[in-house]
Amino acid sequence: MTIKRETLRKDFPILDRKVNEEPLLYLDNAATLQTPNQVLKKITEFYQKSHANVHRGVYTLAQEATQAYEQVREQVAAFIHAANAHEIVYTRSTTESLNLVASSFGELVVQEGDEILLTIMEHHSNLIPWQQLAKRKKAILKYVPLTVDQTLDVHAFKQQLTEKTKIVALAQTSNVLGVTNPVKKLVELAHQQHAYVVVDAAQTVAHHALDVQDLNVDFLAFSGHKMGAPTGIGVLYGKSELLKAMPPIQFGGEMIENVTKTTATWQPAPWKFEAGTPNIGGVIGLGAAIDYLNHLEMSWIAATEKKLMMHLLPELQKIEGLTIYGPQTVERHEGIVTFNLAHIHPHDVATGLDMLGVEVRAGHHCAQPLMAALGVESTVRASLSFYNSIAEMDRFVYALKMVKEFFNHESE
Amino acid sequence: MSLNKLNLLYRAVVLDHAQHPHHKGEISQVTQKVTLHNPSCGDDIQVFICVAQNQISEISFEGQGCTISQASASMMTDVLQGNSVSQALSQCEAFFALTMGKAIAENQKEALGDAAVLGSLAEFPMRIKCATLAWHAAKMALEGTLK
């Protein structure tokens, strides 16, 4: 794999296309990252040379496919510093990972009257599974609010943790506010109350090096497509002893040890959670995406994105009538900035930007309780990545000013 | 960089309806009211109708939204007010067809009044939902009067 930081944009041919006769400026990286050629090539090679089902056949191809599939598990474990590869469960997405924890582990440990502590900044995928679990179990759902500077209220977090708290579920990085929560400290606090911590790292995994052992999280979920792999492959990390205790929630091929007409026994974790033919091509792509990120180096990615945000945020703050949600300082901002322009609906802003080739997200970002806490229905979100440039940040700001002028002028 | 194409969607008449919507606010006599939610932006729109002898005597809407949804709702109230229920229902269908880029008869287009300019939405498929929400609410309200 040849990857050069100087020429990495060439690895993403989509960045060369035009949108509405303008060069594409892709700023929806928090929704999905573009896929580099190296990943696509690896997947194609797999299909052309080694494609077979995994964990079934005794023939050479099956063995090669199985080996490749399991090798990526080792790679994922190394990438997030898991103690061993058996702590890595392949899923379809972050959402499926979090649902798996809620449906399997949550069912085991949460009883009537227990508490589940979430933060108000959760994406629906780390909120609804717990909300529904709480309903089933008659457990109590609690939300940690935001401080005045729209970051997580750690003081309130401490106060809301009790001996009844069984599960704490939180995003490492908010997909709206762009703020990264002090997970290590929060885990420590939660563990003091013997609560388990489930972390949604979907917005962190492609931007910062992760160390699950250092963070001491019990579970951590992320998606391949937010880190350059194809859609449809996700990961659940779980501590060995917890995965061991958890029952599978899907049944079928691959996950069994022995089946009779009336009984069945399971494979050990992680395989007991991987019923049916898995997304093998997606796993191969995930391995290639990790290779890609490792070649660039996570520290370089983090520094590059920080530089872009350092340039962008002050420029946005200069635009009159533009409200930024989340922290106002670059230090606390990851590559996500969510905002509104006064008197212009986010959908109108996004359509305007789209006409200028700038692709941003508008809506509630699957975080409606957070929108309610912020007092808005919807917002505009721009999210950047290591392949964006300073020039693109300038172009984005310019486009935003044009859109603002268009709507303000037209409304006179 | 140019925003010329935006003028296609945001015609003066659209912006005017959005800024000064007609028939906005709940009417005093309501026979049917329907609230619909746009799941992509979280906006709600409410449509109120008063139907007597199969005739829409009054129609109005309430709710916040983008330029397109507000303008479309305003235009809709202008179009449907005073019409028979069946006539209004067929106008809703004509509007749905128009925004999807399907050809509709010239007299149908004419009957849609200002709303006919939203035919340009066919070029902005991601925004069709914004424009049709109020019309879907009206359709449900009108169908409610037939039960």
Chai-1 contact restraints between the chains, C-beta under 6 A:
chainA,res_idxA,chainB,res_idxB,connection_type,confidence,min_distance_angstrom,max_distance_angstrom,comment,restraint_id
A,H345,B,C66,contact,1.0,0.0,6.0,A-B,restraint_1
A,H347,B,C41,contact,1.0,0.0,6.0,A-B,restraint_2
A,H347,B,C66,contact,1.0,0.0,6.0,A-B,restraint_3
A,D348,B,C66,contact,1.0,0.0,6.0,A-B,restraint_4
A,D348,B,T67,contact,1.0,0.0,6.0,A-B,restraint_5
A,G352,B,L6,contact,1.0,0.0,6.0,A-B,restraint_6
A,M355,B,L3,contact,1.0,0.0,6.0,A-B,restraint_7
A,M355,B,K5,contact,1.0,0.0,6.0,A-B,restraint_8
A,M355,B,L6,contact,1.0,0.0,6.0,A-B,restraint_9
A,L356,B,M1,contact,1.0,0.0,6.0,A-B,restraint_10
A,G363,B,S40,contact,1.0,0.0,6.0,A-B,restraint_11
A,G363,B,C41,contact,1.0,0.0,6.0,A-B,restraint_12
A,H364,B,G42,contact,1.0,0.0,6.0,A-B,restraint_13
A,E377,B,G42,contact,1.0,0.0,6.0,A-B,restraint_14
A,E377,B,D43,contact,1.0,0.0,6.0,A-B,restraint_15
A,S378,B,C41,contact,1.0,0.0,6.0,A-B,restraint_16
A,S378,B,G42,contact,1.0,0.0,6.0,A-B,restraint_17
A,F406,B,L3,contact,1.0,0.0,6.0,A-B,restraint_18
A,E410,B,L15,contact,1.0,0.0,6.0,A-B,restraint_19
A,S411,B,Q19,contact,1.0,0.0,6.0,A-B,restraint_20
